[in-house]
Amino acid sequence: MKVNVTLSGGDGPRTFRLCGRLGWTLYQLFKAGQRGVTPLECPALRWSSYVHKLRQKGVPIDTEMEEHSGAYSGRHARYRLACDVSLIVSNPEGHE
């Protein structure tokens, strides 16, 4: 998946391109809107790593910890975009 991203706010709009899992992660966050997304709702390995790498690129993402029950009860993260984002997605199915 390839995503052209424009972040609003700060010193002005900033545009860059993401590919692969980072593009996929930002797309999932964008689709989730204010509801946000958790690894339980949208399973993928290494969610926290992808979020960390997006933050290093300057994408503001909030994290809220939530309790969950079940056979493997515990806590999980809910991630939300913390800025206005515009996306142009090419290759949404992830095929090159």
MODELLER restraints for C-alpha pairs under 7 A, 6 or more apart:
rsr = mdl.restraints
at = mdl.atoms
rsr.add(forms.Gaussian(group=physical.xy_distance, feature=features.Distance(at['CA:1:A'], at['CA:19:A']), mean=5.60, stdev=0.5))
rsr.add(forms.Gaussian(group=physical.xy_distance, feature=features.Distance(at['CA:1:A'], at['CA:20:A']), mean=5.11, stdev=0.5))
rsr.add(forms.Gaussian(group=physical.xy_distance, feature=features.Distance(at['CA:1:A'], at['CA:23:A']), mean=6.07, stdev=0.5))
rsr.add(forms.Gaussian(group=physical.xy_distance, feature=features.Distance(at['CA:1:A'], at['CA:24:A']), mean=6.22, stdev=0.5))
rsr.add(forms.Gaussian(group=physical.xy_distance, feature=features.Distance(at['CA:1:A'], at['CA:90:A']), mean=6.58, stdev=0.5))
rsr.add(forms.Gaussian(group=physical.xy_distance, feature=features.Distance(at['CA:1:A'], at['CA:91:A']), mean=5.16, stdev=0.5))
rsr.add(forms.Gaussian(group=physical.xy_distance, feature=features.Distance(at['CA:1:A'], at['CA:92:A']), mean=5.35, stdev=0.5))
rsr.add(forms.Gaussian(group=physical.xy_distance, feature=features.Distance(at['CA:1:A'], at['CA:93:A']), mean=6.56, stdev=0.5))
rsr.add(forms.Gaussian(group=physical.xy_distance, feature=features.Distance(at['CA:1:A'], at['CA:94:A']), mean=4.14, stdev=0.5))
rsr.add(forms.Gaussian(group=physical.xy_distance, feature=features.Distance(at['CA:2:A'], at['CA:18:A']), mean=5.81, stdev=0.5))
rsr.add(forms.Gaussian(group=physical.xy_distance, feature=features.Distance(at['CA:2:A'], at['CA:19:A']), mean=4.41, stdev=0.5))
rsr.add(forms.Gaussian(group=physical.xy_distance, feature=features.Distance(at['CA:2:A'], at['CA:20:A']), mean=6.50, stdev=0.5))
rsr.add(forms.Gaussian(group=physical.xy_distance, feature=features.Distance(at['CA:2:A'], at['CA:23:A']), mean=5.88, stdev=0.5))
rsr.add(forms.Gaussian(group=physical.xy_distance, feature=features.Distance(at['CA:2:A'], at['CA:89:A']), mean=6.03, stdev=0.5))
rsr.add(forms.Gaussian(group=physical.xy_distance, feature=features.Distance(at['CA:2:A'], at['CA:90:A']), mean=5.30, stdev=0.5))
rsr.add(forms.Gaussian(group=physical.xy_distance, feature=features.Distance(at['CA:2:A'], at['CA:91:A']), mean=6.06, stdev=0.5))
rsr.add(forms.Gaussian(group=physical.xy_distance, feature=features.Distance(at['CA:3:A'], at['CA:17:A']), mean=5.67, stdev=0.5))
rsr.add(forms.Gaussian(group=physical.xy_distance, feature=features.Distance(at['CA:3:A'], at['CA:18:A']), mean=5.17, stdev=0.5))
rsr.add(forms.Gaussian(group=physical.xy_distance, feature=features.Distance(at['CA:3:A'], at['CA:19:A']), mean=6.28, stdev=0.5))
rsr.add(forms.Gaussian(group=physical.xy_distance, feature=features.Distance(at['CA:3:A'], at['CA:23:A']), mean=5.41, stdev=0.5))
rsr.add(forms.Gaussian(group=physical.xy_distance, feature=features.Distance(at['CA:3:A'], at['CA:87:A']), mean=6.43, stdev=0.5))
rsr.add(forms.Gaussian(group=physical.xy_distance, feature=features.Distance(at['CA:3:A'], at['CA:88:A']), mean=5.70, stdev=0.5))
rsr.add(forms.Gaussian(group=physical.xy_distance, feature=features.Distance(at['CA:3:A'], at['CA:89:A']), mean=4.58, stdev=0.5))
rsr.add(forms.Gaussian(group=physical.xy_distance, feature=features.Distance(at['CA:3:A'], at['CA:90:A']), mean=6.17, stdev=0.5))
rsr.add(forms.Gaussian(group=physical.xy_distance, feature=features.Distance(at['CA:4:A'], at['CA:16:A']), mean=5.92, stdev=0.5))
rsr.add(forms.Gaussian(group=physical.xy_distance, feature=features.Distance(at['CA:4:A'], at['CA:17:A']), mean=4.46, stdev=0.5))
rsr.add(forms.Gaussian(group=physical.xy_distance, feature=features.Distance(at['CA:4:A'], at['CA:18:A']), mean=6.43, stdev=0.5))
rsr.add(forms.Gaussian(group=physical.xy_distance, feature=features.Distance(at['CA:4:A'], at['CA:87:A']), mean=5.67, stdev=0.5))
rsr.add(forms.Gaussian(group=physical.xy_distance, feature=features.Distance(at['CA:4:A'], at['CA:88:A']), mean=5.08, stdev=0.5))
rsr.add(forms.Gaussian(group=physical.xy_distance, feature=features.Distance(at['CA:4:A'], at['CA:89:A']), mean=6.45, stdev=0.5))
rsr.add(forms.Gaussian(group=physical.xy_distance, feature=features.Distance(at['CA:5:A'], at['CA:15:A']), mean=5.44, stdev=0.5))
rsr.add(forms.Gaussian(group=physical.xy_distance, feature=features.Distance(at['CA:5:A'], at['CA:16:A']), mean=5.40, stdev=0.5))
rsr.add(forms.Gaussian(group=physical.xy_distance, feature=features.Distance(at['CA:5:A'], at['CA:17:A']), mean=5.90, stdev=0.5))
rsr.add(forms.Gaussian(group=physical.xy_distance, feature=features.Distance(at['CA:5:A'], at['CA:85:A']), mean=6.89, stdev=0.5))
rsr.add(forms.Gaussian(group=physical.xy_distance, feature=features.Distance(at['CA:5:A'], at['CA:86:A']), mean=5.87, stdev=0.5))
rsr.add(forms.Gaussian(group=physical.xy_distance, feature=features.Distance(at['CA:5:A'], at['CA:87:A']), mean=4.88, stdev=0.5))
rsr.add(forms.Gaussian(group=physical.xy_distance, feature=features.Distance(at['CA:5:A'], at['CA:88:A']), mean=6.73, stdev=0.5))
rsr.add(forms.Gaussian(group=physical.xy_distance, feature=features.Distance(at['CA:6:A'], at['CA:13:A']), mean=6.33, stdev=0.5))
rsr.add(forms.Gaussian(group=physical.xy_distance, feature=features.Distance(at['CA:6:A'], at['CA:14:A']), mean=5.43, stdev=0.5))
rsr.add(forms.Gaussian(group=physical.xy_distance, feature=features.Distance(at['CA:6:A'], at['CA:15:A']), mean=4.29, stdev=0.5))
rsr.add(forms.Gaussian(group=physical.xy_distance, feature=features.Distance(at['CA:6:A'], at['CA:16:A']), mean=6.69, stdev=0.5))
rsr.add(forms.Gaussian(group=physical.xy_distance, feature=features.Distance(at['CA:6:A'], at['CA:85:A']), mean=5.70, stdev=0.5))
rsr.add(forms.Gaussian(group=physical.xy_distance, feature=features.Distance(at['CA:6:A'], at['CA:86:A']), mean=5.09, stdev=0.5))
rsr.add(forms.Gaussian(group=physical.xy_distance, feature=features.Distance(at['CA:6:A'], at['CA:87:A']), mean=6.54, stdev=0.5))
rsr.add(forms.Gaussian(group=physical.xy_distance, feature=features.Distance(at['CA:7:A'], at['CA:13:A']), mean=5.45, stdev=0.5))
rsr.add(forms.Gaussian(group=physical.xy_distance, feature=features.Distance(at['CA:7:A'], at['CA:14:A']), mean=5.23, stdev=0.5))
rsr.add(forms.Gaussian(group=physical.xy_distance, feature=features.Distance(at['CA:7:A'], at['CA:15:A']), mean=6.45, stdev=0.5))
rsr.add(forms.Gaussian(group=physical.xy_distance, feature=features.Distance(at['CA:7:A'], at['CA:84:A']), mean=6.11, stdev=0.5))
rsr.add(forms.Gaussian(group=physical.xy_distance, feature=features.Distance(at['CA:7:A'], at['CA:85:A']), mean=4.82, stdev=0.5))
rsr.add(forms.Gaussian(group=physical.xy_distance, feature=features.Distance(at['CA:7:A'], at['CA:86:A']), mean=6.66, stdev=0.5))
rsr.add(forms.Gaussian(group=physical.xy_distance, feature=features.Distance(at['CA:8:A'], at['CA:14:A']), mean=6.76, stdev=0.5))
rsr.add(forms.Gaussian(group=physical.xy_distance, feature=features.Distance(at['CA:8:A'], at['CA:83:A']), mean=6.74, stdev=0.5))
rsr.add(forms.Gaussian(group=physical.xy_distance, feature=features.Distance(at['CA:8:A'], at['CA:84:A']), mean=5.40, stdev=0.5))
rsr.add(forms.Gaussian(group=physical.xy_distance, feature=features.Distance(at['CA:8:A'], at['CA:85:A']), mean=6.28, stdev=0.5))
rsr.add(forms.Gaussian(group=physical.xy_distance, feature=features.Distance(at['CA:22:A'], at['CA:50:A']), mean=5.94, stdev=0.5))
rsr.add(forms.Gaussian(group=physical.xy_distance, feature=features.Distance(at['CA:22:A'], at['CA:54:A']), mean=6.97, stdev=0.5))
rsr.add(forms.Gaussian(group=physical.xy_distance, feature=features.Distance(at['CA:25:A'], at['CA:50:A']), mean=6.80, stdev=0.5))
rsr.add(forms.Gaussian(group=physical.xy_distance, feature=features.Distance(at['CA:29:A'], at['CA:36:A']), mean=6.31, stdev=0.5))
rsr.add(forms.Gaussian(group=physical.xy_distance, feature=features.Distance(at['CA:29:A'], at['CA:37:A']), mean=6.33, stdev=0.5))
rsr.add(forms.Gaussian(group=physical.xy_distance, feature=features.Distance(at['CA:29:A'], at['CA:80:A']), mean=6.21, stdev=0.5))
rsr.add(forms.Gaussian(group=physical.xy_distance, feature=features.Distance(at['CA:29:A'], at['CA:81:A']), mean=6.26, stdev=0.5))
rsr.add(forms.Gaussian(group=physical.xy_distance, feature=features.Distance(at['CA:34:A'], at['CA:80:A']), mean=6.45, stdev=0.5))
rsr.add(forms.Gaussian(group=physical.xy_distance, feature=features.Distance(at['CA:36:A'], at['CA:78:A']), mean=6.06, stdev=0.5))
rsr.add(forms.Gaussian(group=physical.xy_distance, feature=features.Distance(at['CA:36:A'], at['CA:79:A']), mean=5.31, stdev=0.5))
rsr.add(forms.Gaussian(group=physical.xy_distance, feature=features.Distance(at['CA:36:A'], at['CA:80:A']), mean=4.42, stdev=0.5))
rsr.add(forms.Gaussian(group=physical.xy_distance, feature=features.Distance(at['CA:37:A'], at['CA:78:A']), mean=5.37, stdev=0.5))
rsr.add(forms.Gaussian(group=physical.xy_distance, feature=features.Distance(at['CA:37:A'], at['CA:79:A']), mean=5.40, stdev=0.5))
rsr.add(forms.Gaussian(group=physical.xy_distance, feature=features.Distance(at['CA:37:A'], at['CA:80:A']), mean=6.71, stdev=0.5))
rsr.add(forms.Gaussian(group=physical.xy_distance, feature=features.Distance(at['CA:38:A'], at['CA:77:A']), mean=5.92, stdev=0.5))
rsr.add(forms.Gaussian(group=physical.xy_distance, feature=features.Distance(at['CA:38:A'], at['CA:78:A']), mean=4.60, stdev=0.5))
rsr.add(forms.Gaussian(group=physical.xy_distance, feature=features.Distance(at['CA:38:A'], at['CA:79:A']), mean=6.32, stdev=0.5))
rsr.add(forms.Gaussian(group=physical.xy_distance, feature=features.Distance(at['CA:39:A'], at['CA:47:A']), mean=6.59, stdev=0.5))
rsr.add(forms.Gaussian(group=physical.xy_distance, feature=features.Distance(at['CA:55:A'], at['CA:61:A']), mean=6.77, stdev=0.5))
rsr.add(forms.Gaussian(group=physical.xy_distance, feature=features.Distance(at['CA:60:A'], at['CA:81:A']), mean=6.21, stdev=0.5))
rsr.add(forms.Gaussian(group=physical.xy_distance, feature=features.Distance(at['CA:60:A'], at['CA:82:A']), mean=5.18, stdev=0.5))
rsr.add(forms.Gaussian(group=physical.xy_distance, feature=features.Distance(at['CA:60:A'], at['CA:83:A']), mean=6.36, stdev=0.5))
rsr.add(forms.Gaussian(group=physical.xy_distance, feature=features.Distance(at['CA:61:A'], at['CA:79:A']), mean=6.53, stdev=0.5))
rsr.add(forms.Gaussian(group=physical.xy_distance, feature=features.Distance(at['CA:61:A'], at['CA:80:A']), mean=5.52, stdev=0.5))
rsr.add(forms.Gaussian(group=physical.xy_distance, feature=features.Distance(at['CA:61:A'], at['CA:81:A']), mean=4.56, stdev=0.5))
rsr.add(forms.Gaussian(group=physical.xy_distance, feature=features.Distance(at['CA:61:A'], at['CA:82:A']), mean=5.11, stdev=0.5))
rsr.add(forms.Gaussian(group=physical.xy_distance, feature=features.Distance(at['CA:62:A'], at['CA:79:A']), mean=5.68, stdev=0.5))
rsr.add(forms.Gaussian(group=physical.xy_distance, feature=features.Distance(at['CA:62:A'], at['CA:80:A']), mean=5.18, stdev=0.5))
rsr.add(forms.Gaussian(group=physical.xy_distance, feature=features.Distance(at['CA:62:A'], at['CA:81:A']), mean=6.29, stdev=0.5))
rsr.add(forms.Gaussian(group=physical.xy_distance, feature=features.Distance(at['CA:62:A'], at['CA:82:A']), mean=5.97, stdev=0.5))
rsr.add(forms.Gaussian(group=physical.xy_distance, feature=features.Distance(at['CA:63:A'], at['CA:77:A']), mean=6.17, stdev=0.5))
rsr.add(forms.Gaussian(group=physical.xy_distance, feature=features.Distance(at['CA:63:A'], at['CA:78:A']), mean=5.65, stdev=0.5))
rsr.add(forms.Gaussian(group=physical.xy_distance, feature=features.Distance(at['CA:63:A'], at['CA:79:A']), mean=4.76, stdev=0.5))
rsr.add(forms.Gaussian(group=physical.xy_distance, feature=features.Distance(at['CA:63:A'], at['CA:80:A']), mean=6.61, stdev=0.5))
rsr.add(forms.Gaussian(group=physical.xy_distance, feature=features.Distance(at['CA:64:A'], at['CA:77:A']), mean=5.62, stdev=0.5))
rsr.add(forms.Gaussian(group=physical.xy_distance, feature=features.Distance(at['CA:64:A'], at['CA:78:A']), mean=5.13, stdev=0.5))
rsr.add(forms.Gaussian(group=physical.xy_distance, feature=features.Distance(at['CA:64:A'], at['CA:79:A']), mean=6.59, stdev=0.5))
rsr.add(forms.Gaussian(group=physical.xy_distance, feature=features.Distance(at['CA:65:A'], at['CA:75:A']), mean=6.41, stdev=0.5))
rsr.add(forms.Gaussian(group=physical.xy_distance, feature=features.Distance(at['CA:65:A'], at['CA:76:A']), mean=5.66, stdev=0.5))
rsr.add(forms.Gaussian(group=physical.xy_distance, feature=features.Distance(at['CA:65:A'], at['CA:77:A']), mean=4.56, stdev=0.5))
rsr.add(forms.Gaussian(group=physical.xy_distance, feature=features.Distance(at['CA:65:A'], at['CA:78:A']), mean=6.19, stdev=0.5))
rsr.add(forms.Gaussian(group=physical.xy_distance, feature=features.Distance(at['CA:66:A'], at['CA:75:A']), mean=5.37, stdev=0.5))
rsr.add(forms.Gaussian(group=physical.xy_distance, feature=features.Distance(at['CA:66:A'], at['CA:76:A']), mean=5.44, stdev=0.5))
rsr.add(forms.Gaussian(group=physical.xy_distance, feature=features.Distance(at['CA:66:A'], at['CA:77:A']), mean=6.16, stdev=0.5))
rsr.add(forms.Gaussian(group=physical.xy_distance, feature=features.Distance(at['CA:67:A'], at['CA:74:A']), mean=5.70, stdev=0.5))
rsr.add(forms.Gaussian(group=physical.xy_distance, feature=features.Distance(at['CA:67:A'], at['CA:75:A']), mean=4.42, stdev=0.5))
rsr.add(forms.Gaussian(group=physical.xy_distance, feature=features.Distance(at['CA:67:A'], at['CA:76:A']), mean=6.52, stdev=0.5))
rsr.add(forms.Gaussian(group=physical.xy_distance, feature=features.Distance(at['CA:68:A'], at['CA:74:A']), mean=5.49, stdev=0.5))
rsr.add(forms.Gaussian(group=physical.xy_distance, feature=features.Distance(at['CA:68:A'], at['CA:75:A']), mean=5.83, stdev=0.5))
